[in-house]
């Protein structure tokens, strides 16, 4: 998944002769990250917080995260695409993965903080089993001029699990 591809606008601008697309459509900032070493403790411990720096002026970000399990033939990975805002419970996500008995099946679901969802993804963020899910995503200010995308992961298993998450973040505005 590459969020930047569908963030770009079409190049047909008949009314704007001699103006290139990058002169009036600003490409969003693209931030990549990987975390495959953090330990996520089981409930009642946690959740595990991961902070990713974003511009202070950010009001909304699009994030695309990939989990570590294989969910289909050819080693396809599960994932989640979502939008986070400055509001604590304002994120909405589409998640592909799911709790299945076989790795050849995947389910897609929409999770919404405003809709009352307890999680924002399936339990897909570890390679050791189906126990760790994305539970929260928002943009808190961490200082007078700093802001982060805070991702919180919850472990629903009985022991510690290693987080496996790779992703891209795009600042929308």
C-alpha positions, 0 to 999 in steps of 0.5 A: 500500500502506498498512500501517496499514489492515491493522494495525488490529484489528476493532471488534467487542468484544462483551465490552467494552461502552463501550470504543472500539477506540483505548482498548485497541488501540494504533495503531502508529507510522507513519513515511513516507520518500522517497529518490529522489536517493541514488547506489548504486555498483555492486559491489564498492562499496556497498551503499548504506545508508539509516537511518530513525529509529525508537523505541529500544524497537522490536523489529520493524517492518513496512515497505512500499517502492515502487520506481520502475519500471512493471510493469503497465498503468496505470503500476503500481509494483513494491514489497516488504512486509517485517518487520525485527527487531534480528537482522542476518539476520532480515528476511522480505519479499514482493516484487512486480516481477521480471526480465521482458522486458516491463513488462506482467508482474510476478512475486511472490517471498518472500525470507527472511534466515533462509532464506538469501536474498541479497536481500530484493527483486527488482531494482526500486529504480531507474527506469534499469533492473533493477539495484538490490535491497533486500539487508538490513533490520534495527534496529541501535542507533546510540547509547545511546538511538537506533535506526534501521531500516537498509535496504541496497540493492545495485546489480548493474549496471555503473555508478552508479544513482540509488535510487528508493524511497518507503515507510512503516514501522510499529513493531510492538513 
